[in-house]
Amino acid sequence: MSEKQELINKMLEMQKKFIAYEQENGVEMEDYFVGEEDHPLHKFRQEYMDMANKLVDMAHAEKGSHR
């Protein structure tokens, strides 16, 4: 499996886990943006954003374009 596909799969898995958590517990904005270290969403936003940016960069590299 390519690195791009692995990244997409990981992002989809993160989305599924987030949706399940949100449906079961609800999500407070504070927890999403600045969750405590022991909170399940701690660093979720940053990790997801980093992966999304990497994926965009990979797509641009494939096409020879840039942001």
Steps between C-alpha positions, in 0.01 A plus 500: 500500500632844414584760763216716368247219537625417850456865597147506358412180687633638827304823453181304429555290812553815706175643360309183594638509854421870535142452380447205734640699795290803412180299469560324831637789707447824311793730435568824681688762298756531779575127486535510122734799489694474828414164655685383807773240451282218633205594275436274198505803269832632628702602192238350265448826313872566452582144394212493251593841359865393461395189308260699281771752415745221419241341272442831319876545457528148358218567254665822384833320458329233288351761270799730498298787642530695822279676750 
